[in-house]
Amino acid sequence: MYNAYISLGSNIGDREAYLEKAIQILGSHGKIEVKRLSSIYETEPVGYTDQGEFLNMVIAVQTSLRPETLLHQCLQVEFDLGREREFKWGPRIIDLDVLLYEQETIETADLLIPHPRMQERAFVLIPLLEIAPGLEHPSFGAPLENLLDEIPDKEGVRLWKQINGEDAFVHSGN
């Protein structure tokens, strides 16, 4: 079994329901086991900013799938939930990105691991570090905490729903 981390985001419709459905679909795959869920964070859009705020989170999975097959499964979940890719960084029902796969560095035509912009995005690093403190970036050999410290604007990432001790969501009241 291999350890991987997947980020999830949604800013259309019932954002929380889309996150939950995506996790449910991934977890129902016979070769993917969802091990940990981060809390949910509400974040300002990046790139194209004329759109609604996102809900973002990260999950830890164990899988026997190879990275390319895991990516294909994530894309299938997006398709199944109705994601349409109208333009880069546009609004989306659901977005899944494979952030890390073990400590491998992978470069193919369809897949870059570690995710090429994760070290620039507080909305990825904050929930990732919540469930996996102490991780290092495989390409830079630097602790992710240090990379997060270098990001100037973390205020745009706000706790929206916290995970309690039983991995169930409880609203943070913010």
C-alpha positions, -999 to +999 in steps of 0.1 A: +000+000+000+011+035-008+004+067+011-009+097-009-024+131-001-052+146-022-066+181-020-102+188-025-119+221-033-154+234-043-170+268-048-202+260-066-235+249-051-235+229-018-197+230-015-196+209+016-218+182+001-195+180-030-165+175-008-183+148+012-195+130-020-160+131-035-146+115-003-174+089-003-167+080-039-130+077-034-135+057-002-158+033-020-131+023-045-118-011-036-081+000-038-084+034-020-088+037+018-094+072+032-072+073+064-075+110+076-095+141+068-084+176+075-108+203+087-125+223+060-112+258+053-129+286+035-105+303+011-104+332-013-101+322-050-066+322-066-059+332-102-093+342-114-107+361-084-142+370-097-159+340-083-172+326-050-150+315-021-138+279-019-141+252+007-108+233+007-095+203+026-069+175+023-073+138+028-047+111+034-053+079+016-036+045+014-039+029-020-025+000-041-031+022-072-001+036-090+000+074-092-013+077-128-043+054-119-050+074-087-050+106-108-074+090-133-097+080-104-097+116-091-106+129-126-134+103-127-148+115-094-148+151-108-166+139-139-191+119-119-200+149-098-205+171-129-173+192-131-170+213-162-137+228-172-147+261-187-114+280-181-083+279-160-088+286-123-126+291-130-154+281-106-158+244-100-182+220-084-152+199-073-115+198-078-092+170-067-054+172-070-029+145-060-004+164-039+020+138-028+025+101-035+049+086-009+080+108-012+082+103-050+089+129-076+070+121-108+070+140-141+048+127-169+027+144-196-004+142-174+010+142-138+034+162-117+041+150-082+046+168-059+019+191-071+038+219-088+022+248-069+014+233-035+043+251-018+028+285-029-007+278-016-016+282+021-050+267+014-032+234+005-004+235+031-025+244+061-049+214+059-021+191+047+000+199+078-030+195+100-032+158+091+005+152+084+027+174+105+064+170+098+061+162+061+089+173+038+086+185+002+102+157-019+117+181-045+130+208-021+139+186+009+124+213+031+098+208+058+063+219+046+061+241+078+090+261+065+074+265+031+041+277+047+061+303+068+073+318+035+038+324+021+029+360+028-010+358+027-024+332+050-052+353+062-073+343+033-075+307+047-101+305+075-112+275+095-148+267+083-155+233+098-133+215+122-128+177+125-136+164+159-118+133+174-140+109+156-133+123+121-168+138+119-173+174+110-184+200+135-190+236+124-164+260+138-190+288+144-169+313+124 
